[in-house]
Amino acid sequence: MGGVGKTALALEAAHRARAQGWFPGGTLFVDLRGYDDPVTADQAVLALLDALGVRDEELPPTADRQYEAYRRLLAERRDRMLLILDNASDPAQYLPLLPGTDHHRMLITSRDRPDALPVRLIDLEVLPTDDSVALLTRALHSTDERDDRPAREPGALRELANLCGHLPLALQIAAGMLRRRRRRGIATLVAEIREAGDATAVLDHGSPGTDLYGRSLVLRPVLETSYRRLPPDQARLLRLLCLTPGADTSTEAVAEFAGLDIQLALSLLEDLDARHLVTPVSSSVNPASAMRWRLHDLVRAFGAGVVELDEGLRKEGEAAREQMLRFYLRWADAADERLRWLPGMAETSQFEGRGQALAWLDGERAGLVAAVGWGRNERFADTAARLAECLAEYLVWRRHFDDWITVAEAAREAAHRSGDRLGEAIAWGNLGNALQVSDRVDEAIEAHTRARSLFQAAGERDHEASAWGNLGLALVKAGRADEAIEAHTRARNLYQAAGHRHYEASALNNLGVALSEAGRAEEAIDTHGSARDLFQAIGDRHREGTVWHNLGIALRAASRADEAIEAYGEALKLFQEFEDWYNVGLALSNLARAQEAAHRPAEARTAYLRSADAFTRVDAPTEVAEARTRAADLDT
């Protein structure tokens, strides 16, 4: 892409090659200015002939004869030469200049990939983070070796590199600005870019002018020229891509967003990739999934700025966002149904199984979370709030609690803005659940209390029961077991009266936990037994596993170690069936404790180590460390 350092790399390579004697015949360099005021091949050949000593009356009168003279001179040269044709935008600029012999070498730089030509291609990416930081540090030290800002502000330096998108041109401009404001810290420039929200605006405003080669150090014109050269359909797709949520987007989502047939969308994306304006990436969470597409941060900021300045483009962008929200809602709703599916329920056609639904959600998670944030615009508020509801079960399943809080808060704001009081109450409940698992218990209790009051005012008895249950869970975590018992009892009674056996079973399970916390172990065992029987009758095997696990806790508290070991074993089998690795880790950890109580240290140690392996699979380092420590303690 523009500004990635193609010319600098070509020149450095040429200098090193000459120093090693690779090109004793010398080098020729022509700037083709392909993205500004393009130089034609006919113009370039005149410059090359001049450099080779052919000028004035010796210059052939026609272009054809000039090319003949150029190729003849190269063919006659015994000493190998290097020809550098910089900044080409069209093969027509350089194809007539090919030497006609493999004796000499030619190096061409371009923002466009000439896939149709049999030439060796070297794609340049932006710099790795450490190299970006090193470039900034070296640029400052080359001017003043006493500049200690990189050592004093390593965090700000790294953040500045991130804000520059690790693009060499942006990094050079940032270094120049820091040199000029040498009395100010790096953090001041970071804050300026953060406040502006557009690195191109800040860096171009403070651009130091030109580099060592006399080229202008400006970002926006570089991006502008690439954009203006695009055909209308590619330019439209690029603009819309700059408005998509998340760091990268699937081909299917791009097609939906742009209102295109998927094959046409794919073809246009490949064209933009050839121009280095988008980058294809494989999904890190699901490598077997379809290709995804990523924009450089500075390209995204530029494109969003183009849209913002034009009313017609803004309307087009809003319509595309509405289309994409509907697409996300349709698929997220189907995925949510698959995660909540029980035997006897209708099956969704979009996903064949829970694993496929999870894979889709994993791949689209960043975009889904960001799209919920669009609900701050009243036009999208209702759809965004519904999307947030569809994500709650998944975000709990994968333990993405920070995302869950973000989604729940955005949904609450969207529902409130659209006047949807029921949706607002549901969002308060989801927010309370997210806050609870994030150990923000007092805030969770307040959120669930708000949700309960809103449901009561609306006469929503089923939702009120859910709010009582959620409030009870938060109260248990706050150490208020007696209040939790009352809350879960209310939830159970409401569900029982309505004939909702599945929810009644969940309320019984939660009530059993509260009874255990209150030290009423035998009552807890009986209550968990009732919940287990209900879940078995319904066919909800995952929640049956949760009850077996909680039953094991109650049995261990009642000093019934052998029965607890059996209960944990049942829970373990069910959690493994669903590949719920965090709960597998919990079940194994508690199984190990029960085996310790039963004086079985070898079995306990094995269970602890298996627990650590399970927690490793879900990136739970605290739990991993605790399990390994307890296993090590059994060795001493």
C-alpha positions in Angstrom: 0.0 0.0 0.0 1.0 3.6 -0.3 3.5 4.6 2.4 4.6 1.1 3.2 8.2 1.9 2.3 8.6 0.4 -1.2 11.0 3.1 -2.5 13.1 3.1 0.6 13.5 -0.7 0.5 14.3 -0.6 -3.2 17.0 2.0 -2.8 18.5 0.4 0.3 18.6 -3.0 -1.6 20.3 -1.3 -4.6 22.9 0.4 -2.4 23.8 -2.8 -0.7 23.9 -4.7 -3.9 26.2 -2.1 -5.5 28.4 -2.2 -2.4 28.8 -6.0 -2.9 29.7 -5.5 -6.5 26.6 -7.1 -8.0 26.1 -4.4 -10.6 29.4 -3.1 -11.9 27.6 -1.5 -14.8 25.8 0.9 -12.5 22.1 1.7 -11.8 19.4 3.6 -13.5 16.5 5.1 -11.5 13.2 6.6 -12.9 10.3 7.9 -10.8 7.2 7.0 -12.9 4.9 9.1 -10.6 2.1 6.6 -11.3 -0.3 7.9 -8.7 0.2 11.7 -9.2 1.2 12.8 -12.7 2.1 9.5 -14.4 5.2 9.3 -16.6 4.6 7.4 -19.8 7.0 4.7 -21.1 7.8 7.1 -24.0 8.8 9.8 -21.5 10.8 7.4 -19.4 12.8 5.9 -22.2 14.1 9.4 -23.0 15.3 9.8 -19.5 17.0 6.4 -19.6 18.7 7.2 -23.0 19.9 10.4 -21.6 21.4 8.6 -18.6 23.1 6.2 -21.0 24.7 9.1 -22.9 22.3 9.4 -25.8 21.0 12.9 -26.2 20.6 15.9 -28.6 21.4 15.0 -32.2 22.2 11.4 -31.3 18.6 10.8 -30.1 16.5 8.8 -32.6 13.5 10.8 -33.9 10.7 8.3 -33.2 9.6 6.3 -30.1 10.1 2.9 -31.8 13.7 3.7 -32.7 14.3 5.1 -29.3 13.2 1.8 -27.7 15.5 0.0 -30.2 18.4 2.1 -29.2 17.7 1.6 -25.5 17.6 -2.2 -25.8 20.7 -2.3 -28.1 22.7 -0.3 -25.6 21.7 -2.6 -22.8 22.4 -5.7 -24.9 25.9 -4.4 -25.7 26.8 -3.7 -22.1 28.8 -6.5 -20.6 28.7 -5.2 -17.1 25.4 -6.0 -15.4 23.2 -3.1 -14.6 20.2 -2.6 -12.2 17.2 -0.6 -13.4 14.8 0.8 -10.8 11.4 1.9 -12.0 9.7 3.5 -9.0 6.0 4.1 -8.3 4.4 2.4 -11.4 0.6 2.4 -11.5 0.1 0.6 -14.8 2.1 -2.1 -16.6 2.0 0.1 -19.7 4.5 2.4 -17.9 7.2 -0.3 -17.7 6.5 -3.2 -20.1 8.2 -1.4 -23.1 11.2 -0.7 -20.8 12.0 -4.3 -20.1 15.7 -4.9 -21.1 15.1 -7.7 -23.6 17.9 -9.7 -22.0 18.2 -11.6 -18.8 21.7 -10.2 -18.2 20.5 -7.1 -16.5 18.0 -6.8 -13.6 15.0 -4.6 -13.1 13.2 -3.7 -9.8 9.7 -2.1 -10.0 7.7 -0.7 -7.2 3.9 -0.3 -7.3 0.8 -0.2 -5.2 -0.9 -2.6 -7.7 -0.1 -6.2 -8.1 0.3 -7.2 -11.8 -1.0 -10.8 -11.4 -1.2 -11.3 -15.2 2.5 -10.9 -15.7 5.2 -13.6 -15.2 7.2 -11.4 -12.8 8.4 -12.2 -9.3 6.2 -10.4 -6.7 7.2 -9.3 -3.3 4.3 -8.1 -1.2 5.3 -5.6 1.6 3.3 -5.6 4.8 3.4 -3.0 7.5 6.1 -3.4 10.2 5.8 -5.6 13.2 5.2 -3.7 16.4 8.8 -4.1 17.7 10.2 -2.9 14.4 7.9 0.1 14.4 9.0 1.1 17.9 12.7 0.6 16.9 12.2 2.8 13.8 10.7 5.6 15.9 13.5 5.3 18.6 16.3 5.3 16.0 14.8 8.3 14.2 14.8 10.3 17.4 18.3 9.1 18.5 19.8 9.9 15.0 18.9 13.5 15.6 19.7 13.7 19.3 21.3 10.7 21.0 20.4 12.3 24.4 16.6 12.1 23.6 15.5 9.8 26.4 11.8 10.0 25.7 11.6 6.4 24.2 13.2 5.1 27.4 11.0 7.2 29.7 7.7 6.5 27.8 7.9 3.0 26.3 4.1 2.6 26.7 3.3 5.8 24.9 5.9 5.0 22.2 4.2 1.6 21.5 0.8 3.2 21.4 2.0 5.8 19.0 3.3 3.0 16.7 -0.2 1.4 16.9 -1.9 4.6 16.1 0.3 5.0 13.0 -0.8 1.6 11.9 2.9 0.5 11.8 3.0 2.2 8.4 6.6 3.5 7.7 5.4 6.8 6.2 3.2 7.5 9.2 6.0 6.6 11.6 8.4 8.9 9.8 6.0 11.8 10.0 5.4 11.0 13.7 9.1 11.0 14.4 9.5 14.3 12.6 6.8 15.8 14.8 8.4 14.5 17.9 11.8 16.0 16.9 10.1 19.3 16.4 8.3 19.2 19.7 11.3 17.9 21.6 10.3 19.5 24.9 7.0 17.7 24.9 6.5 14.0 25.8 5.4 11.3 23.4 2.1 10.9 25.3 1.1 14.4 24.2 1.1 13.4 20.5 -0.7 10.2 21.4 -3.4 12.1 23.2 -3.7 14.5 20.3 -4.3 11.7 17.8 -6.7 10.0 20.2 -8.8 13.1 20.6 -8.9 13.8 16.9 -9.9 10.1 16.1 -8.0 10.3 12.8 -4.2 9.9 12.7 -4.0 11.2 9.1 -5.4 14.6 10.1 -3.0 15.1 13.0 0.1 13.8 11.2 -0.5 15.7 8.0 -1.2 18.9 10.0 2.2 18.5 11.7 4.0 17.0 8.7 7.7 18.0 8.6 7.7 18.5 4.9 10.0 16.2 2.8 12.2 13.3 3.5 15.9 12.7 2.5 14.8 11.9 -1.1 12.8 15.2 -1.4 9.4 13.5 -1.4 6.5 15.0 0.5 5.8 13.4 3.9 2.0 13.5 3.8 -0.5 10.7 4.4 -3.9 11.8 3.1 -2.8 12.5 -0.5 -1.2 9.1 -0.7 -4.5 7.5 0.3 -6.5 9.9 -1.8 -4.6 9.1 -5.0 -5.1 5.4 -4.5 -8.8 5.9 -3.9 -9.4 8.3 -6.8 -7.9 5.8 -9.3 -10.5 3.1 -8.4 -13.3 2.3 -10.7 -16.7 3.3 -9.2 -17.8 -0.2 -8.1 -14.4 -0.8 -6.3 -14.5 2.7 -4.8 -18.0 2.1 -3.4 -17.1 -1.2 -1.9 -14.0 0.3 -0.3 -16.0 3.1 1.3 -18.5 0.7 2.7 -15.8 -1.6 4.0 -14.5 1.4 6.0 -17.8 1.4 7.8 -17.9 -2.3 8.7 -17.7 -3.3 12.4 -14.7 -5.3 13.7 -11.2 -5.6 12.5 -12.0 -8.0 9.6 -15.1 -9.1 7.8 -16.2 -12.3 6.1 -16.9 -12.4 2.3 -20.5 -13.2 3.1 -20.9 -10.3 5.4 -19.3 -7.9 3.0 -21.7 -9.1 0.2 -24.6 -8.5 2.5 -23.3 -5.1 3.6 -22.8 -3.9 0.1 -26.0 -5.5 -1.3 -24.0 -7.6 -3.8 -24.0 -11.1 -5.2 -21.3 -13.0 -3.2 -19.3 -13.9 -6.4 -19.3 -10.2 -7.5 -18.3 -9.1 -4.0 -15.4 -11.6 -4.0 -14.2 -10.4 -7.3 -14.2 -6.8 -6.2 -12.4 -7.7 -3.0 -9.7 -9.5 -5.0 -9.4 -6.4 -7.1 -8.9 -4.2 -4.0 -6.4 -6.8 -2.7 -4.4 -6.4 -5.9 -4.3 -2.7 -5.2 -3.2 -3.3 -1.6 -6.2 -1.6 -0.2 -7.6 -4.7 1.6 -5.8 -7.7 3.0 -7.2 -11.2 2.9 -6.8 -13.0 6.2 -7.7 -16.5 7.4 -9.8 -16.8 10.5 -7.6 -17.4 13.6 -10.5 -19.0 15.4 -11.7 -21.1 12.5 -9.0 -21.6 9.8 -11.3 -23.8 7.8 -13.9 -21.0 7.4 -14.2 -18.7 4.3 -11.7 -15.9 3.7 -12.0 -12.7 5.7 -10.9 -9.2 4.7 -9.1 -6.6 6.7 -8.4 -2.9 6.1 -5.4 -1.0 7.4 -6.5 1.4 10.2 -5.4 4.5 8.2 -7.3 3.4 5.1 -10.4 2.8 7.3 -10.1 6.3 8.9 -9.6 7.8 5.4 -12.6 6.1 3.9 -14.9 6.9 6.9 -13.8 10.5 6.5 -14.8 10.5 2.8 -18.2 9.2 3.7 -18.7 11.7 6.5 -18.1 14.7 4.2 -20.8 13.7 1.6 -24.5 13.6 2.5 -25.3 11.1 -0.2 -22.5 8.8 0.9 -23.6 9.0 4.5 -27.1 7.9 3.5 -25.7 5.0 1.5 -23.5 4.0 4.5 -26.5 4.1 6.9 -28.5 1.9 4.6 -25.6 -0.6 4.4 -25.3 -0.7 8.2 -29.0 -1.4 8.5 -28.6 -4.2 6.0 -25.7 -5.7 7.9 -27.4 -5.4 11.2 -30.3 -7.5 9.8 -27.9 -10.0 8.4 -26.1 -10.3 11.8 -29.4 -10.6 13.7 -30.7 -13.3 11.4 -27.6 -15.5 11.8 -27.0 -14.7 15.5 -30.6 -15.6 16.3 -30.2 -18.9 14.5 -26.9 -19.6 16.3 -28.4 -18.7 19.7 -31.3 -21.1 19.0 -28.8 -23.8 18.2 -26.9 -23.2 21.5 -30.2 -23.3 23.5 -31.6 -26.3 21.6 -33.1 -29.2 23.5 -34.5 -32.5 22.3 -38.0 -32.1 20.9 -37.4 -28.5 19.8 -37.4 -27.5 16.1 -34.0 -27.4 14.6 -32.6 -24.3 12.8 -31.6 -24.8 9.2 -28.6 -22.5 9.3 -26.4 -24.6 11.6 -26.1 -28.4 11.7 -24.9 -28.5 15.3 -23.7 -26.5 18.3 -20.1 -26.6 17.1 -20.9 -25.0 13.8 -22.9 -22.3 15.5 -20.1 -21.6 17.9 -17.6 -21.5 15.0 -19.7 -18.8 13.2 -20.0 -16.8 16.4 -16.3 -17.0 17.1 -15.4 -15.8 13.7 -17.8 -12.9 13.7 -17.5 -11.9 17.4 -15.7 -8.7 17.0 -18.0 -7.5 14.3 -21.1 -8.5 16.3 -20.0 -6.7 19.4 -19.2 -3.6 17.5 -22.5 -3.7 15.6 -24.4 -3.7 18.8 -22.7 -0.3 19.5 -24.5 1.1 16.4 -27.6 1.1 18.6 -26.5 4.5 19.8 -28.0 5.7 16.6 -31.8 5.7 17.0 -32.3 4.3 13.5 -30.5 1.1 14.6 -31.5 0.9 18.2 -34.2 -1.7 18.0 -32.3 -4.2 15.9 -29.1 -3.6 17.9 -30.9 -4.4 21.2 -32.3 -7.6 19.7 -28.9 -8.6 18.5 -27.5 -8.1 22.0 -30.1 -10.5 23.4 -28.9 -13.1 20.9 -25.3 -12.9 22.0 -25.7 -13.3 25.8 -25.7 -17.1 25.9 -22.7 -17.3 23.5 -20.6 -14.8 25.4 -21.3 -16.6 28.7 -20.4 -19.9 27.0 -17.1 -18.6 25.7 -16.5 -16.5 28.9 -16.0 -13.2 27.0 -17.2 -11.2 30.0 -15.8 -7.9 28.9 -17.6 -8.2 25.6 -20.7 -9.2 27.4 -20.7 -6.0 29.5 -20.0 -3.9 26.4 -22.9 -5.5 24.6 -25.3 -5.3 27.5 -24.6 -1.6 28.2 -25.0 -0.8 24.5 -28.3 -2.7 24.4 -29.6 -1.0 27.5 -28.8 2.5 26.0 -30.4 1.4 22.7 -33.6 0.1 24.3 -33.9 3.2 26.5 -33.4 5.5 23.4 -36.1 3.7 21.4 -38.6 3.7 24.3 -38.6 -0.1 24.5 -39.2 -0.6 28.2 -39.3 -4.4 28.1 -36.1 -4.5 26.0 -34.5 -2.1 28.6 -35.5 -4.4 31.4 -34.1 -7.4 29.6 -30.9 -5.5 28.9 -30.6 -4.5 32.6 -30.8 -8.3 33.4 -28.1 -9.2 30.9 -25.9 -6.4 32.2 -26.4 -7.6 35.8 -25.3 -11.2 34.8 -22.2 -9.8 33.0 -21.3 -7.7 36.0 -21.8 -10.6 38.4 -19.4 -12.9 36.6 -16.9 -10.1 36.4 -17.0 -9.8 40.2 -18.7 -6.4 40.2 -21.3 -7.8 42.5 -22.8 -4.6 44.0 -23.4 -3.2 40.6 -24.9 -6.5 39.5 -27.4 -6.4 42.4 -28.5 -2.9 41.5 -28.9 -3.9 37.8 -31.1 -6.9 38.7 -33.1 -4.9 41.1 -33.8 -2.4 38.3 -34.8 -5.2 35.9 -37.1 -6.8 38.5 -38.9 -3.5 39.2 -39.3 -2.8 35.4 -40.8 -6.3 34.8 -43.1 -6.0 37.8 -44.4 -2.6 36.5 -45.0 -4.1 33.1 -46.8 -7.2 34.6 -44.2 -9.5 32.9 -44.4 -12.4 35.4 -42.1 -14.8 33.5 -39.4 -12.1 33.2 -39.9 -11.1 36.8 -39.2 -14.7 37.8 -36.0 -14.6 35.8 -35.0 -11.3 37.5 -35.6 -12.8 40.9 -33.3 -15.7 39.9 -30.6 -13.5 38.6 -30.8 -11.3 41.7 -30.5 -14.5 43.9 -27.2 -15.5 42.1 -25.7 -12.0 42.7 -26.8 -12.1 46.4 -25.1 -15.5 46.9 -21.9 -14.1 45.5 -22.2 -11.1 47.8 -22.4 -13.5 50.8 -26.1 -12.7 51.4 -27.3 -16.3 51.4 -30.6 -15.8 53.3 -31.7 -13.1 50.9 -30.7 -15.3 48.0 -32.8 -18.2 49.3 -35.8 -15.9 49.4 -35.2 -14.6 45.8 -34.7 -18.1 44.4 -37.8 -19.4 46.2 -39.8 -16.5 44.6 -38.5 -17.4 41.2 -39.3 -21.1 41.6 -42.9 -20.3 42.8 -43.5 -18.1 39.8 -42.2 -20.6 37.3 -44.1 -23.5 39.0 -47.3 -21.5 38.9 -46.8 -20.9 35.2 -46.0 -24.5 34.4 -42.5 -23.7 33.1 -40.7 -26.9 34.2 -37.4 -26.1 32.5 -37.1 -22.7 34.3 -38.4 -24.3 37.5 -35.5 -26.7 37.3 -33.0 -23.9 36.9 -34.6 -22.1 39.9 -34.3 -25.2 42.0 -30.7 -25.6 41.1 -30.0 -22.0 42.1 -31.9 -22.5 45.3 -29.8 -25.5 46.1 -26.6 -23.4 45.7 -28.0 -20.7 48.1 -28.9 -23.4 50.6 -25.4 -24.8 50.5 -24.0 -21.3 51.0 -26.3 -20.9 54.1 -24.9 -24.2 55.5 -28.1 -26.1 55.0 -26.4 -29.0 53.1 -29.0 -31.7 53.4 -31.8 -29.4 52.2 -29.4 -28.4 49.3 -28.9 -32.1 48.4 -32.7 -32.7 48.2 -33.2 -29.6 46.2 -30.5 -30.4 43.7 -31.9 -33.9 43.4 -35.3 -32.4 42.3 -33.6 -30.1 39.8 -31.6 -33.0 38.4 -34.7 -35.2 37.9 -36.5 -32.3 36.1 -33.6 -31.7 33.7 -33.3 -35.4 33.0 -37.0 -35.5 32.2 -36.7 -32.5 29.9 -33.6 -33.8 28.2 -31.3 -30.8 29.0 -28.1 -32.6 29.4 -25.8 -29.6 29.8 -27.8 -28.1 32.7 -28.1 -31.6 34.1 -24.3 -31.6 34.3 -24.4 -28.3 36.2 -26.8 -29.7 38.7 -24.6 -32.9 39.2 -21.6 -30.5 39.8 -23.6 -28.5 42.4 -24.9 -31.7 44.0 -21.3 -32.8 44.4 -20.5 -29.6 46.3 -23.4 -30.1 48.6 -22.5 -33.8 49.2 -18.9 -32.9 50.0 -20.1 -30.2 52.5 -22.2 -33.0 54.1 -19.0 -35.1 54.4 -20.4 -37.7 51.9 -17.2 -37.9 49.9 -17.8 -41.1 47.9 -21.2 -39.8 46.7 -19.6 -36.4 45.9 -17.0 -38.2 43.8 -19.7 -40.0 41.9 -21.7 -36.7 41.3 -18.6 -34.9 40.0 -17.9 -37.9 37.7 -21.4 -37.6 36.2 -20.9 -33.8 35.7 -17.6 -34.4 34.1 -19.0 -36.7 31.5 -21.7 -34.3 30.5 -19.4 -31.2 30.3 -17.0 -33.2 28.1 -19.9 -34.1 25.9 -20.5 -30.5 25.2 -16.8 -29.5 25.1 -17.5 -27.0 27.9 -13.9 -26.9 29.0 -14.1 -24.3 31.7 -16.8 -26.4 33.5 -14.7 -29.5 32.8 -11.9 -27.8 34.7 -14.2 -26.9 37.6 -15.6 -30.4 37.8 -12.1 -32.0 37.8 -10.8 -29.5 40.4 -13.7 -30.3 42.7 -13.4 -34.0 42.0 -9.8 -33.7 43.1 -10.8 -32.0 46.4 -13.3 -34.8 47.1 -10.6 -37.4 46.4 -8.3 -35.6 48.8 -11.1 -35.8 51.4 -11.4 -39.5 50.7 -7.6 -40.0 51.2 -6.9 -40.8 47.5 -3.9 -38.4 46.8 -2.7 -40.1 43.6 -6.1 -39.8 42.0 -6.5 -36.3 43.3 -3.2 -35.3 41.8 -4.2 -36.7 38.4 -7.5 -34.8 38.5 -5.8 -31.6 39.3 -3.4 -31.9 36.4 -6.3 -32.8 34.1 -8.1 -29.7 35.4 -5.1 -27.5 34.5 -5.2 -28.9 31.0 -8.9 -28.1 30.6 -8.4 -24.5 32.0 -5.6 -24.0 29.6 -7.9 -24.6 26.7 -10.1 -21.7 27.7 -7.2 -19.3 28.7 -7.9 -19.3 32.4 -4.4 -18.7 33.8 -5.4 -18.2 37.4 -7.3 -21.5 37.5 -4.4 -23.2 35.7 -1.9 -22.0 38.3 -4.0 -23.0 41.2 -4.6 -26.5 39.9 -1.0 -27.1 39.3 0.0 -25.8 42.7 -2.4 -28.1 44.4 -1.1 -31.0 42.4 2.4 -30.1 43.3 1.5 -29.9 47.0 0.3 -33.5 46.9 3.8 -34.5 45.8 5.3 -33.2 49.0 
